[in-house]
Amino acid sequence: MQPKQLFFSLLLLPFAAEADPINQANTAWVLTSTGLVLFMTLPGLSLFYAGLVRSKNVLSVLMQCFAITCLVSILWLAGAYSLIFANGGDYQKLVGGFSKAFLPGISTASQVDDLPETVYFMFQMTFAIITPALIVGSFAERMKFSAMLWFSGLWLCLVYVPICHWIWGGGWLAELGVLDFAGGIVIHVNAGVASLVAALVIGRRRGFPTTPMPPHNMTMAVTGAGMLWVGWFGFNAGSALTADGRAGMALLVTHIGAAAGALTWMVIEWRRFGKPSVLGIVTGMVAGLGTITPASGYVGPFGALAIGVAAGAVCFFATQYVKRTLKIDDSLDVFPVHGVGGITGSLLTGVFASGSFGGLGLAEGVTIGSQVGVQALAILVTIAWSAFFSFVLLKLIDKFVGLRVTADEEVQGLDQVLHEETGYVNL
């Protein structure tokens, strides 16, 4: 190399070490996706759940989703984000560090890859918000508001944070090669298992299963379900973190999975009970969305169709079994829809991600069998971790705070008892 060339090469070294410039297209898409995912909780999930409970508890569900959004946002800033995504040093395989707690030194120039870190922080926050909010559906109409706050905050720190780090933060499950594009394991299996445990620990609603407890406002529930469907495009396609073909494919397969899940549930219900219900088709849609979530960045349209059909069938029969056979009062069917759907989708990701089924292809040297094995391991670990700590937290909160309202308060309704308000006024 000539002296002149060496001189200019040395001048360029500092610039070569700099991060890639912020990609404005990717940033715009993730900004949009952040709004869509938050829209899933407020107002999507809130209205969906609120419409499914009885009228005397409608405000309590809306209040729980709103309060969880606020609580998780502060905990995310205080250290949850850092423990997932900051460097944990010698303990990186298990947990991140505290270097990003309260975001010291963050500025408009701070980046994660080619995104502003502020945008990445907010996008990941919306996932952390909806996860404990999903669990609300399992103990709706009977848990104390104070107990709900304690459980949601502690569960985020002790359950969501480590599992999310293991899979998305560079932890040990990520090193094994687990595929979870947008949260089939991190969110749906995790929250679904916690919901089953919560339903068992807190016990059935007064009158269940003999007393009918139909949704008080299906119009509200369908409105919320529609918002979830639209918001889920940000959930899955946004997880690409890029505005490119992969995001487009994730969006496409998300829609196909939702449609296939909804139609499959509707057809099974129609044949089994003689009439297709509105509640059934929207529940099948949610099942399809939850089940396609882990696979959305790895499969093609054929895989999405197969996963959606599987979601509608498996989650339908799981719901019937949990509710009618086991008589477990998971009020809004969180475990059979989200938990079972997440398990099903995560296992099928290992199959339909293969190029032979039109997927984007597995890693070099990885077979369908070995990938499914890794998926199963991650599912089992998540089930064990979530079940154990959810049980311990619920028992401790019951001991020191009390989990549920009294029988008389439950009959009166949580809106009046806990908030001194009513959702509807008779004029």
C-alpha positions as CSV (number, residue, x, y, z in Angstrom):
1,M,0.0,0.0,0.0
2,Q,1.3,3.4,-0.9
3,P,1.9,6.0,1.9
4,K,-0.9,8.2,0.5
5,Q,-3.4,5.3,0.5
6,L,-2.3,4.3,4.0
7,F,-2.9,7.8,5.3
8,F,-6.4,8.0,4.0
9,S,-7.2,4.5,5.2
10,L,-6.2,5.5,8.7
11,L,-8.4,8.6,8.5
12,L,-11.4,6.5,7.6
13,L,-10.9,4.0,10.5
14,P,-13.1,5.9,13.0
15,F,-15.9,6.2,10.5
16,A,-15.8,2.5,9.6
17,A,-16.3,1.7,13.3
18,E,-19.4,3.8,13.6
19,A,-22.9,2.1,13.6
20,D,-25.0,2.0,10.5
21,P,-26.9,5.2,9.9
22,I,-30.5,5.2,11.1
23,N,-32.7,3.7,8.5
24,Q,-35.7,6.0,8.1
25,A,-37.9,3.4,6.4
26,N,-37.4,0.8,9.1
27,T,-37.8,3.4,11.8
28,A,-41.1,4.6,10.3
29,W,-42.4,1.0,10.1
30,V,-41.5,0.2,13.7
31,L,-42.9,3.5,14.9
32,T,-46.2,2.5,13.2
33,S,-46.0,-1.0,14.6
34,T,-45.5,0.3,18.1
35,G,-48.7,2.2,17.9
36,L,-50.5,-0.9,16.5
37,V,-49.3,-3.2,19.3
38,L,-50.3,-0.7,22.0
39,F,-53.6,-0.4,20.2
40,M,-54.0,-4.2,20.8
41,T,-54.2,-3.7,24.5
42,L,-55.8,-0.2,24.6
43,P,-58.5,-0.4,23.4
44,G,-58.5,-3.8,21.6
45,L,-58.0,-6.4,24.3
46,S,-59.7,-4.2,26.8
47,L,-62.9,-4.0,24.8
48,F,-62.7,-7.7,23.8
49,Y,-62.5,-8.8,27.4
50,A,-64.9,-6.2,28.7
51,G,-67.6,-7.3,26.3
52,L,-67.2,-11.0,27.4
53,V,-67.8,-10.4,31.1
54,R,-71.1,-9.5,32.8
55,S,-72.2,-5.9,32.8
56,K,-71.5,-5.5,36.5
57,N,-67.8,-6.1,35.9
58,V,-67.2,-4.3,32.6
59,L,-65.3,-1.4,34.1
60,S,-63.2,-3.6,36.3
61,V,-61.7,-5.3,33.2
62,L,-61.1,-2.0,31.4
63,M,-59.5,-0.6,34.6
64,Q,-57.2,-3.6,34.9
65,C,-55.9,-3.4,31.3
66,F,-55.4,0.4,31.6
67,A,-53.6,0.1,35.0
68,I,-51.4,-2.7,33.7
69,T,-50.3,-0.6,30.8
70,C,-49.2,2.2,33.1
71,L,-47.5,-0.1,35.7
72,V,-45.6,-2.1,33.1
73,S,-44.4,1.1,31.3
74,I,-42.8,2.3,34.5
75,L,-41.3,-1.1,35.4
76,W,-39.9,-1.3,31.8
77,L,-38.1,2.0,32.3
78,A,-36.9,1.1,35.8
79,G,-35.1,-2.0,34.7
80,A,-37.1,-4.7,33.0
81,Y,-35.9,-3.5,29.5
82,S,-32.3,-3.5,30.8
83,L,-32.5,-7.0,32.3
84,I,-33.6,-8.3,29.0
85,F,-31.6,-6.4,26.4
86,A,-28.5,-5.0,28.2
87,N,-25.3,-7.0,28.4
88,G,-25.3,-9.3,31.4
89,G,-21.6,-10.0,31.3
90,D,-20.7,-13.4,32.7
91,Y,-24.4,-14.1,33.3
92,Q,-25.6,-13.1,29.8
93,K,-27.0,-16.6,29.1
94,L,-29.4,-16.2,32.1
95,V,-30.1,-12.5,32.5
96,G,-29.1,-9.1,31.2
97,G,-27.5,-6.3,33.2
98,F,-28.7,-3.0,34.8
99,S,-26.7,-0.7,32.5
100,K,-29.9,0.5,30.7
101,A,-32.1,0.9,33.8
102,F,-33.8,4.3,33.5
103,L,-32.0,4.7,30.1
104,P,-28.9,6.7,31.3
105,G,-27.4,8.8,28.5
106,I,-30.0,7.9,25.9
107,S,-30.4,10.5,23.3
108,T,-31.9,10.9,19.8
109,A,-28.6,9.6,18.4
110,S,-28.7,6.3,20.4
111,Q,-29.2,3.2,18.2
112,V,-30.1,-0.5,18.2
113,D,-28.9,-1.7,14.9
114,D,-30.3,0.8,12.4
115,L,-33.2,2.0,14.6
116,P,-33.3,4.7,17.3
117,E,-33.1,3.0,20.7
118,T,-36.1,5.0,21.8
119,V,-38.2,3.4,19.1
120,Y,-36.8,-0.1,19.9
121,F,-37.5,0.5,23.6
122,M,-41.1,1.5,23.0
123,F,-41.8,-1.3,20.6
124,Q,-40.6,-4.0,23.0
125,M,-42.5,-2.3,25.8
126,T,-45.8,-2.8,24.0
127,F,-45.2,-6.6,24.0
128,A,-44.4,-6.5,27.7
129,I,-47.7,-4.6,28.3
130,I,-50.0,-7.0,26.6
131,T,-48.5,-10.2,28.1
132,P,-49.7,-9.7,31.7
133,A,-52.9,-8.1,30.4
134,L,-53.8,-11.4,28.7
135,I,-53.8,-13.1,32.1
136,V,-56.6,-10.8,33.2
137,G,-59.0,-13.0,31.3
138,S,-58.4,-16.0,33.6
139,F,-59.4,-14.3,36.9
140,A,-61.9,-11.8,35.6
141,E,-64.9,-10.9,37.8
142,R,-63.3,-12.1,41.1
143,M,-59.8,-10.8,41.8
144,K,-59.0,-7.8,44.0
145,F,-57.6,-4.8,42.1
146,S,-54.7,-4.6,44.6
147,A,-53.9,-8.2,44.1
148,M,-54.0,-7.9,40.4
149,L,-51.5,-5.0,40.5
150,W,-49.1,-6.9,42.7
151,F,-49.3,-10.0,40.6
152,S,-48.9,-8.3,37.3
153,G,-45.8,-6.3,38.4
154,L,-44.1,-9.2,40.1
155,W,-44.9,-11.6,37.3
156,L,-43.4,-9.2,34.7
157,C,-40.1,-9.1,36.7
158,L,-39.8,-12.8,37.7
159,V,-41.4,-14.6,34.7
160,Y,-41.6,-12.4,31.6
161,V,-38.2,-10.8,31.9
162,P,-36.1,-14.0,32.2
163,I,-38.0,-16.0,29.5
164,C,-37.9,-13.0,27.2
165,H,-34.1,-12.6,27.7
166,W,-33.5,-16.3,27.2
167,I,-35.2,-16.2,23.8
168,W,-34.9,-12.6,22.5
169,G,-32.1,-11.1,24.6
170,G,-29.3,-13.4,23.6
171,G,-29.9,-16.0,26.4
172,W,-29.3,-19.7,26.4
173,L,-32.4,-20.7,24.5
174,A,-31.5,-18.3,21.7
175,E,-28.1,-20.0,21.5
176,L,-29.8,-23.3,21.0
177,G,-31.6,-21.8,18.0
178,V,-35.2,-21.7,19.2
179,L,-37.6,-20.0,16.7
180,D,-40.1,-17.5,18.2
181,F,-40.5,-14.7,15.8
182,A,-43.1,-12.6,17.6
183,G,-43.9,-14.3,20.9
184,G,-45.6,-17.7,20.6
185,I,-43.5,-18.9,23.6
186,V,-42.4,-15.6,25.2
187,I,-46.0,-14.2,25.3
188,H,-48.7,-16.8,24.5
189,V,-47.4,-20.0,26.2
190,N,-46.0,-17.9,29.1
191,A,-49.3,-16.0,29.7
192,G,-51.4,-19.0,29.0
193,V,-49.8,-21.2,31.6
194,A,-49.9,-18.4,34.1
195,S,-53.6,-18.0,33.4
196,L,-54.3,-21.7,34.0
197,V,-52.5,-21.5,37.3
198,A,-54.3,-18.4,38.3
199,A,-57.7,-19.9,37.5
200,L,-56.9,-23.0,39.6
201,V,-55.5,-21.0,42.6
202,I,-58.2,-18.4,42.8
203,G,-61.0,-20.8,42.2
204,R,-64.3,-20.7,40.2
205,R,-66.6,-17.8,40.0
206,R,-69.7,-18.1,42.2
207,G,-72.2,-20.2,40.3
208,F,-69.8,-21.7,37.8
209,P,-70.4,-24.0,36.0
210,T,-74.2,-24.4,36.6
211,T,-75.2,-20.7,36.3
212,P,-75.1,-19.3,32.8
213,M,-72.6,-16.4,32.4
214,P,-73.0,-15.2,28.9
215,P,-71.1,-12.1,27.5
216,H,-73.0,-9.0,28.3
217,N,-72.1,-7.1,25.1
218,M,-71.0,-9.0,22.0
219,T,-70.9,-5.9,19.9
220,M,-68.2,-4.6,22.2
221,A,-66.4,-7.9,22.1
222,V,-66.4,-8.1,18.3
223,T,-65.2,-4.5,18.1
224,G,-62.3,-5.3,20.4
225,A,-61.6,-8.5,18.4
226,G,-61.4,-6.5,15.2
227,M,-58.9,-4.1,16.7
228,L,-56.8,-7.1,17.8
229,W,-56.7,-8.4,14.2
230,V,-55.6,-5.1,12.8
231,G,-53.1,-4.5,15.7
232,W,-51.6,-7.9,15.2
233,F,-50.1,-6.8,11.9
234,G,-47.8,-4.6,13.9
235,F,-47.2,-7.4,16.4
236,N,-46.0,-9.9,13.8
237,A,-44.9,-7.9,10.8
238,G,-43.3,-5.2,13.0
239,S,-41.1,-7.9,14.7
240,A,-39.1,-8.0,11.4
241,L,-37.8,-4.6,12.5
242,T,-37.4,-3.8,8.8
243,A,-39.6,-2.5,6.1
244,D,-38.9,-5.2,3.6
245,G,-40.1,-8.5,2.1
246,R,-39.9,-10.4,5.3
247,A,-42.2,-7.9,7.0
248,G,-44.6,-8.3,4.1
249,M,-44.5,-12.1,4.3
250,A,-45.1,-11.9,8.1
251,L,-48.1,-9.7,7.5
252,L,-49.5,-12.0,4.8
253,V,-49.2,-15.2,6.8
254,T,-50.6,-13.4,9.9
255,H,-53.8,-12.6,8.0
256,I,-54.1,-16.1,6.5
257,G,-53.6,-17.7,9.9
258,A,-56.3,-15.6,11.5
259,A,-58.8,-16.2,8.7
260,A,-58.2,-20.0,8.6
261,G,-58.5,-20.2,12.4
262,A,-61.8,-18.3,12.4
263,L,-63.4,-20.3,9.7
264,T,-62.2,-23.7,11.1
265,W,-63.6,-22.9,14.6
266,M,-66.9,-21.7,13.0
267,V,-67.3,-24.9,10.9
268,I,-66.6,-27.2,13.8
269,E,-69.0,-25.3,16.1
270,W,-71.6,-25.2,13.4
271,R,-71.5,-29.0,12.9
272,R,-71.3,-29.8,16.6
273,F,-74.0,-27.4,17.9
274,G,-76.1,-26.7,14.9
275,K,-75.4,-22.9,14.6
276,P,-72.2,-20.8,14.1
277,S,-71.8,-18.2,16.8
278,V,-70.3,-14.8,16.6
279,L,-68.3,-15.5,19.8
280,G,-66.9,-18.7,18.1
281,I,-65.7,-17.0,15.0
282,V,-63.9,-14.2,16.8
283,T,-62.4,-16.7,19.3
284,G,-61.1,-18.8,16.4
285,M,-59.6,-15.6,14.9
286,V,-57.7,-14.9,18.1
287,A,-56.6,-18.6,18.2
288,G,-55.3,-18.3,14.7
289,L,-53.4,-15.1,15.4
290,G,-51.8,-16.5,18.6
291,T,-50.8,-19.7,16.9
292,I,-49.3,-18.1,13.8
293,T,-47.3,-15.6,15.9
294,P,-44.2,-17.7,16.6
295,A,-44.0,-18.8,12.9
296,S,-44.9,-15.5,11.2
297,G,-41.4,-14.6,10.2
298,Y,-40.4,-18.1,9.1
299,V,-43.2,-19.7,7.1
300,G,-44.9,-19.2,3.8
301,P,-48.6,-19.0,2.9
302,F,-49.1,-22.8,2.8
303,G,-47.6,-23.1,6.3
304,A,-49.9,-20.3,7.5
305,L,-53.0,-22.0,6.2
306,A,-52.0,-25.3,7.8
307,I,-51.2,-23.6,11.1
308,G,-54.4,-21.6,11.1
309,V,-56.6,-24.7,10.5
310,A,-54.7,-26.5,13.3
311,A,-55.3,-23.5,15.6
312,G,-59.1,-23.4,15.0
313,A,-59.4,-27.2,15.6
314,V,-57.0,-27.7,18.5
315,C,-58.0,-24.6,20.4
316,F,-61.7,-25.3,20.0
317,F,-61.4,-28.8,21.5
318,A,-59.0,-27.6,24.2
319,T,-61.6,-24.9,25.2
320,Q,-64.4,-27.5,25.4
321,Y,-62.2,-29.9,27.4
322,V,-61.0,-27.3,29.9
323,K,-64.5,-25.7,30.4
324,R,-66.8,-28.7,30.1
325,T,-64.8,-31.7,31.2
326,L,-62.3,-30.3,33.7
327,K,-64.7,-27.5,34.7
328,I,-61.8,-25.1,35.2
329,D,-63.1,-21.5,35.3
330,D,-60.5,-19.8,33.1
331,S,-63.1,-17.1,32.6
332,L,-62.2,-15.9,29.1
333,D,-60.4,-19.1,27.9
334,V,-56.9,-17.7,28.0
335,F,-55.1,-21.0,28.4
336,P,-57.0,-23.0,25.8
337,V,-56.7,-20.2,23.2
338,H,-53.4,-18.5,23.9
339,G,-51.5,-21.2,25.8
340,V,-52.5,-24.2,23.7
341,G,-52.4,-22.0,20.5
342,G,-48.9,-20.9,21.4
343,I,-47.7,-24.4,22.0
344,T,-49.2,-25.7,18.8
345,G,-47.8,-22.8,16.7
346,S,-44.4,-23.1,18.3
347,L,-44.1,-26.8,17.5
348,L,-45.4,-26.4,14.0
349,T,-42.9,-23.6,13.4
350,G,-40.2,-26.2,13.4
351,V,-42.0,-28.0,10.6
352,F,-43.3,-25.3,8.3
353,A,-40.2,-23.1,8.5
354,S,-38.6,-25.8,6.4
355,G,-38.1,-24.9,2.7
356,S,-39.7,-28.1,1.7
357,F,-43.0,-26.7,3.0
358,G,-42.5,-23.2,1.5
359,G,-40.9,-21.7,4.5
360,L,-37.8,-19.5,4.6
361,G,-35.7,-22.5,5.5
362,L,-34.0,-23.8,8.7
363,A,-30.5,-23.1,9.7
364,E,-27.7,-25.0,7.9
365,G,-27.5,-28.6,9.2
366,V,-30.8,-28.3,11.2
367,T,-33.4,-30.9,10.4
368,I,-37.2,-30.6,11.0
369,G,-36.8,-33.2,13.8
370,S,-34.0,-31.4,15.6
371,Q,-35.8,-28.0,15.3
372,V,-39.0,-29.4,16.7
373,G,-36.9,-30.8,19.6
374,V,-35.5,-27.3,20.4
375,Q,-39.0,-25.8,20.2
376,A,-40.3,-28.5,22.6
377,L,-37.5,-27.8,25.0
378,A,-38.2,-24.1,25.0
379,I,-41.9,-24.8,25.5
380,L,-41.3,-27.1,28.5
381,V,-38.9,-24.7,30.1
382,T,-41.4,-21.9,29.8
383,I,-44.3,-24.0,31.1
384,A,-42.2,-25.0,34.2
385,W,-40.9,-21.6,34.9
386,S,-44.2,-19.8,34.4
387,A,-46.2,-22.3,36.4
388,F,-43.9,-22.4,39.4
389,F,-43.4,-18.7,39.8
390,S,-47.1,-17.9,39.0
391,F,-48.2,-20.3,41.7
392,V,-45.7,-19.0,44.3
393,L,-46.6,-15.3,43.6
394,L,-50.4,-16.0,43.8
395,K,-50.0,-17.9,47.1
396,L,-47.8,-15.1,48.6
397,I,-50.2,-12.4,47.5
398,D,-53.2,-14.4,48.9
399,K,-51.4,-14.6,52.2
400,F,-50.4,-11.0,52.5
401,V,-53.0,-9.1,50.4
402,G,-55.8,-11.5,49.6
403,L,-56.6,-12.7,46.1
404,R,-60.3,-12.4,45.7
405,V,-63.3,-10.3,46.8
406,T,-65.8,-11.8,49.2
407,A,-68.8,-13.8,47.9
408,D,-71.2,-10.9,48.5
409,E,-68.9,-8.4,46.7
410,E,-68.7,-10.8,43.8
411,V,-72.5,-10.9,43.5
412,Q,-72.7,-7.1,43.7
413,G,-70.0,-6.8,41.0
414,L,-66.4,-5.4,40.9
415,D,-67.4,-2.1,39.3
416,Q,-69.3,-0.9,42.3
417,V,-67.2,-2.7,45.0
418,L,-63.8,-1.8,43.8
419,H,-64.3,1.4,41.9
420,E,-67.7,2.9,43.0
421,E,-68.7,3.3,39.3
422,T,-71.0,1.5,36.9
423,G,-70.5,0.9,33.2
424,Y,-74.1,1.7,32.3
425,V,-76.6,4.2,33.8
426,N,-80.3,3.5,33.5
427,L,-81.8,6.8,32.4
